[in-house]
């Protein structure tokens, strides 16, 4: 019983470490994208925004529960990045 409990606790700890690493990668990518987007002029920002909206609309049409969640998360991240970038 102790072996099983120890094994489960080790697996949980490994998953937590993996989750923290993934979150750190996502945060670093968000910072990188924000920095890149902040260098664009208003015309390029509008062009990029239209392209992203088009891709999101196409993805939404393809449907699927997982795809819907991805589109929702993408929209949230875009709003956050636009707030940082357009606030320059």
Phi and psi restraints in degrees (range 20) as a CNS / XPLOR table:
assign (resid 1 and name C) (resid 2 and name N)
       (resid 2 and name CA) (resid 2 and name C) 1.0 -63.3 20.0 2
assign (resid 2 and name N) (resid 2 and name CA)
       (resid 2 and name C) (resid 3 and name N) 1.0 -37.5 20.0 2
assign (resid 2 and name C) (resid 3 and name N)
       (resid 3 and name CA) (resid 3 and name C) 1.0 -63.5 20.0 2
assign (resid 3 and name N) (resid 3 and name CA)
       (resid 3 and name C) (resid 4 and name N) 1.0 -42.4 20.0 2
assign (resid 3 and name C) (resid 4 and name N)
       (resid 4 and name CA) (resid 4 and name C) 1.0 -64.7 20.0 2
assign (resid 4 and name N) (resid 4 and name CA)
       (resid 4 and name C) (resid 5 and name N) 1.0 -45.0 20.0 2
assign (resid 4 and name C) (resid 5 and name N)
       (resid 5 and name CA) (resid 5 and name C) 1.0 -62.8 20.0 2
assign (resid 5 and name N) (resid 5 and name CA)
       (resid 5 and name C) (resid 6 and name N) 1.0 -44.3 20.0 2
assign (resid 5 and name C) (resid 6 and name N)
       (resid 6 and name CA) (resid 6 and name C) 1.0 -61.3 20.0 2
assign (resid 6 and name N) (resid 6 and name CA)
       (resid 6 and name C) (resid 7 and name N) 1.0 -43.2 20.0 2
assign (resid 6 and name C) (resid 7 and name N)
       (resid 7 and name CA) (resid 7 and name C) 1.0 -62.5 20.0 2
assign (resid 7 and name N) (resid 7 and name CA)
       (resid 7 and name C) (resid 8 and name N) 1.0 -44.4 20.0 2
assign (resid 7 and name C) (resid 8 and name N)
       (resid 8 and name CA) (resid 8 and name C) 1.0 -64.8 20.0 2
assign (resid 8 and name N) (resid 8 and name CA)
       (resid 8 and name C) (resid 9 and name N) 1.0 -40.2 20.0 2
assign (resid 8 and name C) (resid 9 and name N)
       (resid 9 and name CA) (resid 9 and name C) 1.0 -64.8 20.0 2
assign (resid 9 and name N) (resid 9 and name CA)
       (resid 9 and name C) (resid 10 and name N) 1.0 -39.2 20.0 2
assign (resid 9 and name C) (resid 10 and name N)
       (resid 10 and name CA) (resid 10 and name C) 1.0 -64.5 20.0 2
assign (resid 10 and name N) (resid 10 and name CA)
       (resid 10 and name C) (resid 11 and name N) 1.0 -43.1 20.0 2
assign (resid 10 and name C) (resid 11 and name N)
       (resid 11 and name CA) (resid 11 and name C) 1.0 -62.4 20.0 2
assign (resid 11 and name N) (resid 11 and name CA)
       (resid 11 and name C) (resid 12 and name N) 1.0 -41.9 20.0 2
assign (resid 11 and name C) (resid 12 and name N)
       (resid 12 and name CA) (resid 12 and name C) 1.0 -62.6 20.0 2
assign (resid 12 and name N) (resid 12 and name CA)
       (resid 12 and name C) (resid 13 and name N) 1.0 -44.4 20.0 2
assign (resid 12 and name C) (resid 13 and name N)
       (resid 13 and name CA) (resid 13 and name C) 1.0 -62.8 20.0 2
assign (resid 13 and name N) (resid 13 and name CA)
       (resid 13 and name C) (resid 14 and name N) 1.0 -40.4 20.0 2
assign (resid 13 and name C) (resid 14 and name N)
       (resid 14 and name CA) (resid 14 and name C) 1.0 -63.2 20.0 2
assign (resid 14 and name N) (resid 14 and name CA)
       (resid 14 and name C) (resid 15 and name N) 1.0 -41.8 20.0 2
assign (resid 14 and name C) (resid 15 and name N)
       (resid 15 and name CA) (resid 15 and name C) 1.0 -65.6 20.0 2
assign (resid 15 and name N) (resid 15 and name CA)
       (resid 15 and name C) (resid 16 and name N) 1.0 -38.7 20.0 2
assign (resid 15 and name C) (resid 16 and name N)
       (resid 16 and name CA) (resid 16 and name C) 1.0 -64.8 20.0 2
assign (resid 16 and name N) (resid 16 and name CA)
       (resid 16 and name C) (resid 17 and name N) 1.0 -41.0 20.0 2
assign (resid 16 and name C) (resid 17 and name N)
       (resid 17 and name CA) (resid 17 and name C) 1.0 -64.2 20.0 2
assign (resid 17 and name N) (resid 17 and name CA)
       (resid 17 and name C) (resid 18 and name N) 1.0 -44.5 20.0 2
assign (resid 17 and name C) (resid 18 and name N)
       (resid 18 and name CA) (resid 18 and name C) 1.0 -61.3 20.0 2
assign (resid 18 and name N) (resid 18 and name CA)
       (resid 18 and name C) (resid 19 and name N) 1.0 -39.3 20.0 2
assign (resid 18 and name C) (resid 19 and name N)
       (resid 19 and name CA) (resid 19 and name C) 1.0 -66.1 20.0 2
assign (resid 19 and name N) (resid 19 and name CA)
       (resid 19 and name C) (resid 20 and name N) 1.0 -41.6 20.0 2
assign (resid 19 and name C) (resid 20 and name N)
       (resid 20 and name CA) (resid 20 and name C) 1.0 -64.1 20.0 2
assign (resid 20 and name N) (resid 20 and name CA)
       (resid 20 and name C) (resid 21 and name N) 1.0 -40.1 20.0 2
assign (resid 20 and name C) (resid 21 and name N)
       (resid 21 and name CA) (resid 21 and name C) 1.0 -64.3 20.0 2
assign (resid 21 and name N) (resid 21 and name CA)
       (resid 21 and name C) (resid 22 and name N) 1.0 -42.3 20.0 2
assign (resid 21 and name C) (resid 22 and name N)
       (resid 22 and name CA) (resid 22 and name C) 1.0 -63.5 20.0 2
assign (resid 22 and name N) (resid 22 and name CA)
       (resid 22 and name C) (resid 23 and name N) 1.0 -43.6 20.0 2
assign (resid 22 and name C) (resid 23 and name N)
       (resid 23 and name CA) (resid 23 and name C) 1.0 -61.9 20.0 2
assign (resid 23 and name N) (resid 23 and name CA)
       (resid 23 and name C) (resid 24 and name N) 1.0 -38.8 20.0 2
assign (resid 23 and name C) (resid 24 and name N)
       (resid 24 and name CA) (resid 24 and name C) 1.0 -65.5 20.0 2
assign (resid 24 and name N) (resid 24 and name CA)
       (resid 24 and name C) (resid 25 and name N) 1.0 -40.4 20.0 2
assign (resid 24 and name C) (resid 25 and name N)
       (resid 25 and name CA) (resid 25 and name C) 1.0 -64.3 20.0 2
assign (resid 25 and name N) (resid 25 and name CA)
       (resid 25 and name C) (resid 26 and name N) 1.0 -43.1 20.0 2
assign (resid 25 and name C) (resid 26 and name N)
       (resid 26 and name CA) (resid 26 and name C) 1.0 -63.5 20.0 2
assign (resid 26 and name N) (resid 26 and name CA)
       (resid 26 and name C) (resid 27 and name N) 1.0 -44.1 20.0 2
assign (resid 26 and name C) (resid 27 and name N)
       (resid 27 and name CA) (resid 27 and name C) 1.0 -61.1 20.0 2
assign (resid 27 and name N) (resid 27 and name CA)
       (resid 27 and name C) (resid 28 and name N) 1.0 -42.3 20.0 2
assign (resid 27 and name C) (resid 28 and name N)
       (resid 28 and name CA) (resid 28 and name C) 1.0 -67.5 20.0 2
assign (resid 28 and name N) (resid 28 and name CA)
       (resid 28 and name C) (resid 29 and name N) 1.0 -38.1 20.0 2
assign (resid 28 and name C) (resid 29 and name N)
       (resid 29 and name CA) (resid 29 and name C) 1.0 -66.1 20.0 2
assign (resid 29 and name N) (resid 29 and name CA)
       (resid 29 and name C) (resid 30 and name N) 1.0 -37.9 20.0 2
assign (resid 29 and name C) (resid 30 and name N)
       (resid 30 and name CA) (resid 30 and name C) 1.0 -63.3 20.0 2
assign (resid 30 and name N) (resid 30 and name CA)
       (resid 30 and name C) (resid 31 and name N) 1.0 -42.2 20.0 2
assign (resid 30 and name C) (resid 31 and name N)
       (resid 31 and name CA) (resid 31 and name C) 1.0 -64.0 20.0 2
assign (resid 31 and name N) (resid 31 and name CA)
       (resid 31 and name C) (resid 32 and name N) 1.0 -43.6 20.0 2
assign (resid 31 and name C) (resid 32 and name N)
       (resid 32 and name CA) (resid 32 and name C) 1.0 -61.9 20.0 2
assign (resid 32 and name N) (resid 32 and name CA)
       (resid 32 and name C) (resid 33 and name N) 1.0 -47.1 20.0 2
assign (resid 32 and name C) (resid 33 and name N)
       (resid 33 and name CA) (resid 33 and name C) 1.0 -64.0 20.0 2
assign (resid 33 and name N) (resid 33 and name CA)
       (resid 33 and name C) (resid 34 and name N) 1.0 -41.6 20.0 2
assign (resid 33 and name C) (resid 34 and name N)
       (resid 34 and name CA) (resid 34 and name C) 1.0 -61.0 20.0 2
assign (resid 34 and name N) (resid 34 and name CA)
       (resid 34 and name C) (resid 35 and name N) 1.0 -41.1 20.0 2
assign (resid 34 and name C) (resid 35 and name N)
       (resid 35 and name CA) (resid 35 and name C) 1.0 -65.4 20.0 2
assign (resid 35 and name N) (resid 35 and name CA)
       (resid 35 and name C) (resid 36 and name N) 1.0 -42.4 20.0 2
assign (resid 35 and name C) (resid 36 and name N)
       (resid 36 and name CA) (resid 36 and name C) 1.0 -65.5 20.0 2
assign (resid 36 and name N) (resid 36 and name CA)
       (resid 36 and name C) (resid 37 and name N) 1.0 -47.1 20.0 2
assign (resid 36 and name C) (resid 37 and name N)
       (resid 37 and name CA) (resid 37 and name C) 1.0 -62.8 20.0 2
assign (resid 37 and name N) (resid 37 and name CA)
       (resid 37 and name C) (resid 38 and name N) 1.0 -34.9 20.0 2
assign (resid 37 and name C) (resid 38 and name N)
       (resid 38 and name CA) (resid 38 and name C) 1.0 -67.6 20.0 2
assign (resid 38 and name N) (resid 38 and name CA)
       (resid 38 and name C) (resid 39 and name N) 1.0 -15.2 20.0 2
assign (resid 38 and name C) (resid 39 and name N)
       (resid 39 and name CA) (resid 39 and name C) 1.0 -87.7 20.0 2
assign (resid 39 and name N) (resid 39 and name CA)
       (resid 39 and name C) (resid 40 and name N) 1.0 -10.3 20.0 2
assign (resid 39 and name C) (resid 40 and name N)
       (resid 40 and name CA) (resid 40 and name C) 1.0 -81.0 20.0 2
assign (resid 40 and name N) (resid 40 and name CA)
       (resid 40 and name C) (resid 41 and name N) 1.0 145.3 20.0 2
assign (resid 40 and name C) (resid 41 and name N)
       (resid 41 and name CA) (resid 41 and name C) 1.0 -77.5 20.0 2
assign (resid 41 and name N) (resid 41 and name CA)
       (resid 41 and name C) (resid 42 and name N) 1.0 172.9 20.0 2
assign (resid 41 and name C) (resid 42 and name N)
       (resid 42 and name CA) (resid 42 and name C) 1.0 -61.2 20.0 2
assign (resid 42 and name N) (resid 42 and name CA)
       (resid 42 and name C) (resid 43 and name N) 1.0 -38.1 20.0 2
assign (resid 42 and name C) (resid 43 and name N)
       (resid 43 and name CA) (resid 43 and name C) 1.0 -62.8 20.0 2
assign (resid 43 and name N) (resid 43 and name CA)
       (resid 43 and name C) (resid 44 and name N) 1.0 -45.8 20.0 2
assign (resid 43 and name C) (resid 44 and name N)
       (resid 44 and name CA) (resid 44 and name C) 1.0 -66.1 20.0 2
assign (resid 44 and name N) (resid 44 and name CA)
       (resid 44 and name C) (resid 45 and name N) 1.0 -36.2 20.0 2
assign (resid 44 and name C) (resid 45 and name N)
       (resid 45 and name CA) (resid 45 and name C) 1.0 -63.6 20.0 2
assign (resid 45 and name N) (resid 45 and name CA)
       (resid 45 and name C) (resid 46 and name N) 1.0 -42.9 20.0 2
assign (resid 45 and name C) (resid 46 and name N)
       (resid 46 and name CA) (resid 46 and name C) 1.0 -64.5 20.0 2
assign (resid 46 and name N) (resid 46 and name CA)
       (resid 46 and name C) (resid 47 and name N) 1.0 -41.6 20.0 2
assign (resid 46 and name C) (resid 47 and name N)
       (resid 47 and name CA) (resid 47 and name C) 1.0 -61.7 20.0 2
assign (resid 47 and name N) (resid 47 and name CA)
       (resid 47 and name C) (resid 48 and name N) 1.0 -44.9 20.0 2
assign (resid 47 and name C) (resid 48 and name N)
       (resid 48 and name CA) (resid 48 and name C) 1.0 -62.8 20.0 2
assign (resid 48 and name N) (resid 48 and name CA)
       (resid 48 and name C) (resid 49 and name N) 1.0 -43.4 20.0 2
assign (resid 48 and name C) (resid 49 and name N)
       (resid 49 and name CA) (resid 49 and name C) 1.0 -61.9 20.0 2
assign (resid 49 and name N) (resid 49 and name CA)
       (resid 49 and name C) (resid 50 and name N) 1.0 -43.5 20.0 2
assign (resid 49 and name C) (resid 50 and name N)
       (resid 50 and name CA) (resid 50 and name C) 1.0 -63.7 20.0 2
assign (resid 50 and name N) (resid 50 and name CA)
       (resid 50 and name C) (resid 51 and name N) 1.0 -40.8 20.0 2
assign (resid 50 and name C) (resid 51 and name N)
       (resid 51 and name CA) (resid 51 and name C) 1.0 -64.5 20.0 2
assign (resid 51 and name N) (resid 51 and name CA)
       (resid 51 and name C) (resid 52 and name N) 1.0 -43.8 20.0 2
assign (resid 51 and name C) (resid 52 and name N)
       (resid 52 and name CA) (resid 52 and name C) 1.0 -63.8 20.0 2
assign (resid 52 and name N) (resid 52 and name CA)
       (resid 52 and name C) (resid 53 and name N) 1.0 -44.1 20.0 2
assign (resid 52 and name C) (resid 53 and name N)
       (resid 53 and name CA) (resid 53 and name C) 1.0 -59.9 20.0 2
assign (resid 53 and name N) (resid 53 and name CA)
       (resid 53 and name C) (resid 54 and name N) 1.0 -38.5 20.0 2
assign (resid 53 and name C) (resid 54 and name N)
       (resid 54 and name CA) (resid 54 and name C) 1.0 -65.1 20.0 2
assign (resid 54 and name N) (resid 54 and name CA)
       (resid 54 and name C) (resid 55 and name N) 1.0 -44.3 20.0 2
assign (resid 54 and name C) (resid 55 and name N)
       (resid 55 and name CA) (resid 55 and name C) 1.0 -65.0 20.0 2
assign (resid 55 and name N) (resid 55 and name CA)
       (resid 55 and name C) (resid 56 and name N) 1.0 -41.5 20.0 2
assign (resid 55 and name C) (resid 56 and name N)
       (resid 56 and name CA) (resid 56 and name C) 1.0 -64.0 20.0 2
assign (resid 56 and name N) (resid 56 and name CA)
       (resid 56 and name C) (resid 57 and name N) 1.0 -42.3 20.0 2
assign (resid 56 and name C) (resid 57 and name N)
       (resid 57 and name CA) (resid 57 and name C) 1.0 -62.8 20.0 2
assign (resid 57 and name N) (resid 57 and name CA)
       (resid 57 and name C) (resid 58 and name N) 1.0 -42.8 20.0 2
assign (resid 57 and name C) (resid 58 and name N)
       (resid 58 and name CA) (resid 58 and name C) 1.0 -62.2 20.0 2
assign (resid 58 and name N) (resid 58 and name CA)
       (resid 58 and name C) (resid 59 and name N) 1.0 -42.8 20.0 2
assign (resid 58 and name C) (resid 59 and name N)
       (resid 59 and name CA) (resid 59 and name C) 1.0 -64.9 20.0 2
assign (resid 59 and name N) (resid 59 and name CA)
       (resid 59 and name C) (resid 60 and name N) 1.0 -37.5 20.0 2
assign (resid 59 and name C) (resid 60 and name N)
       (resid 60 and name CA) (resid 60 and name C) 1.0 -65.1 20.0 2
assign (resid 60 and name N) (resid 60 and name CA)
       (resid 60 and name C) (resid 61 and name N) 1.0 -36.6 20.0 2
assign (resid 60 and name C) (resid 61 and name N)
       (resid 61 and name CA) (resid 61 and name C) 1.0 -66.1 20.0 2
assign (resid 61 and name N) (resid 61 and name CA)
       (resid 61 and name C) (resid 62 and name N) 1.0 -32.9 20.0 2
assign (resid 61 and name C) (resid 62 and name N)
       (resid 62 and name CA) (resid 62 and name C) 1.0 -69.5 20.0 2
assign (resid 62 and name N) (resid 62 and name CA)
       (resid 62 and name C) (resid 63 and name N) 1.0 -22.1 20.0 2
assign (resid 62 and name C) (resid 63 and name N)
       (resid 63 and name CA) (resid 63 and name C) 1.0 70.1 20.0 2
assign (resid 63 and name N) (resid 63 and name CA)
       (resid 63 and name C) (resid 64 and name N) 1.0 -163.2 20.0 2
assign (resid 63 and name C) (resid 64 and name N)
       (resid 64 and name CA) (resid 64 and name C) 1.0 96.7 20.0 2
assign (resid 64 and name N) (resid 64 and name CA)
       (resid 64 and name C) (resid 65 and name N) 1.0 140.7 20.0 2
assign (resid 64 and name C) (resid 65 and name N)
       (resid 65 and name CA) (resid 65 and name C) 1.0 -63.7 20.0 2
assign (resid 65 and name N) (resid 65 and name CA)
       (resid 65 and name C) (resid 66 and name N) 1.0 -45.9 20.0 2
assign (resid 65 and name C) (resid 66 and name N)
       (resid 66 and name CA) (resid 66 and name C) 1.0 -65.5 20.0 2
assign (resid 66 and name N) (resid 66 and name CA)
       (resid 66 and name C) (resid 67 and name N) 1.0 -41.5 20.0 2
assign (resid 66 and name C) (resid 67 and name N)
       (resid 67 and name CA) (resid 67 and name C) 1.0 -62.8 20.0 2
assign (resid 67 and name N) (resid 67 and name CA)
       (resid 67 and name C) (resid 68 and name N) 1.0 -39.4 20.0 2
assign (resid 67 and name C) (resid 68 and name N)
       (resid 68 and name CA) (resid 68 and name C) 1.0 -62.1 20.0 2
assign (resid 68 and name N) (resid 68 and name CA)
       (resid 68 and name C) (resid 69 and name N) 1.0 -41.2 20.0 2
assign (resid 68 and name C) (resid 69 and name N)
       (resid 69 and name CA) (resid 69 and name C) 1.0 -64.4 20.0 2
assign (resid 69 and name N) (resid 69 and name CA)
       (resid 69 and name C) (resid 70 and name N) 1.0 -42.2 20.0 2
assign (resid 69 and name C) (resid 70 and name N)
       (resid 70 and name CA) (resid 70 and name C) 1.0 -61.4 20.0 2
assign (resid 70 and name N) (resid 70 and name CA)
       (resid 70 and name C) (resid 71 and name N) 1.0 -42.9 20.0 2
assign (resid 70 and name C) (resid 71 and name N)
       (resid 71 and name CA) (resid 71 and name C) 1.0 -64.9 20.0 2
assign (resid 71 and name N) (resid 71 and name CA)
       (resid 71 and name C) (resid 72 and name N) 1.0 -41.3 20.0 2
assign (resid 71 and name C) (resid 72 and name N)
       (resid 72 and name CA) (resid 72 and name C) 1.0 -62.9 20.0 2
assign (resid 72 and name N) (resid 72 and name CA)
       (resid 72 and name C) (resid 73 and name N) 1.0 -44.7 20.0 2
assign (resid 72 and name C) (resid 73 and name N)
       (resid 73 and name CA) (resid 73 and name C) 1.0 -65.1 20.0 2
assign (resid 73 and name N) (resid 73 and name CA)
       (resid 73 and name C) (resid 74 and name N) 1.0 -39.2 20.0 2
assign (resid 73 and name C) (resid 74 and name N)
       (resid 74 and name CA) (resid 74 and name C) 1.0 -61.6 20.0 2
assign (resid 74 and name N) (resid 74 and name CA)
       (resid 74 and name C) (resid 75 and name N) 1.0 -44.6 20.0 2
assign (resid 74 and name C) (resid 75 and name N)
       (resid 75 and name CA) (resid 75 and name C) 1.0 -60.8 20.0 2
assign (resid 75 and name N) (resid 75 and name CA)
       (resid 75 and name C) (resid 76 and name N) 1.0 -42.2 20.0 2
assign (resid 75 and name C) (resid 76 and name N)
       (resid 76 and name CA) (resid 76 and name C) 1.0 -62.0 20.0 2
assign (resid 76 and name N) (resid 76 and name CA)
       (resid 76 and name C) (resid 77 and name N) 1.0 -44.7 20.0 2
assign (resid 76 and name C) (resid 77 and name N)
       (resid 77 and name CA) (resid 77 and name C) 1.0 -66.3 20.0 2
assign (resid 77 and name N) (resid 77 and name CA)
       (resid 77 and name C) (resid 78 and name N) 1.0 -39.1 20.0 2
assign (resid 77 and name C) (resid 78 and name N)
       (resid 78 and name CA) (resid 78 and name C) 1.0 -62.9 20.0 2
assign (resid 78 and name N) (resid 78 and name CA)
       (resid 78 and name C) (resid 79 and name N) 1.0 -42.2 20.0 2
assign (resid 78 and name C) (resid 79 and name N)
       (resid 79 and name CA) (resid 79 and name C) 1.0 -60.6 20.0 2
assign (resid 79 and name N) (resid 79 and name CA)
       (resid 79 and name C) (resid 80 and name N) 1.0 -41.5 20.0 2
assign (resid 79 and name C) (resid 80 and name N)
       (resid 80 and name CA) (resid 80 and name C) 1.0 -65.9 20.0 2
assign (resid 80 and name N) (resid 80 and name CA)
       (resid 80 and name C) (resid 81 and name N) 1.0 -43.9 20.0 2
assign (resid 80 and name C) (resid 81 and name N)
       (resid 81 and name CA) (resid 81 and name C) 1.0 -67.0 20.0 2
assign (resid 81 and name N) (resid 81 and name CA)
       (resid 81 and name C) (resid 82 and name N) 1.0 -41.9 20.0 2
assign (resid 81 and name C) (resid 82 and name N)
       (resid 82 and name CA) (resid 82 and name C) 1.0 -63.0 20.0 2
assign (resid 82 and name N) (resid 82 and name CA)
       (resid 82 and name C) (resid 83 and name N) 1.0 -38.4 20.0 2
assign (resid 82 and name C) (resid 83 and name N)
       (resid 83 and name CA) (resid 83 and name C) 1.0 -60.8 20.0 2
assign (resid 83 and name N) (resid 83 and name CA)
       (resid 83 and name C) (resid 84 and name N) 1.0 -42.7 20.0 2
assign (resid 83 and name C) (resid 84 and name N)
       (resid 84 and name CA) (resid 84 and name C) 1.0 -70.9 20.0 2
assign (resid 84 and name N) (resid 84 and name CA)
       (resid 84 and name C) (resid 85 and name N) 1.0 -44.6 20.0 2
assign (resid 84 and name C) (resid 85 and name N)
       (resid 85 and name CA) (resid 85 and name C) 1.0 -74.6 20.0 2
assign (resid 85 and name N) (resid 85 and name CA)
       (resid 85 and name C) (resid 86 and name N) 1.0 -44.2 20.0 2
assign (resid 85 and name C) (resid 86 and name N)
       (resid 86 and name CA) (resid 86 and name C) 1.0 -74.3 20.0 2
assign (resid 86 and name N) (resid 86 and name CA)
       (resid 86 and name C) (resid 87 and name N) 1.0 -16.4 20.0 2
assign (resid 86 and name C) (resid 87 and name N)
       (resid 87 and name CA) (resid 87 and name C) 1.0 -82.0 20.0 2
assign (resid 87 and name N) (resid 87 and name CA)
       (resid 87 and name C) (resid 88 and name N) 1.0 7.9 20.0 2
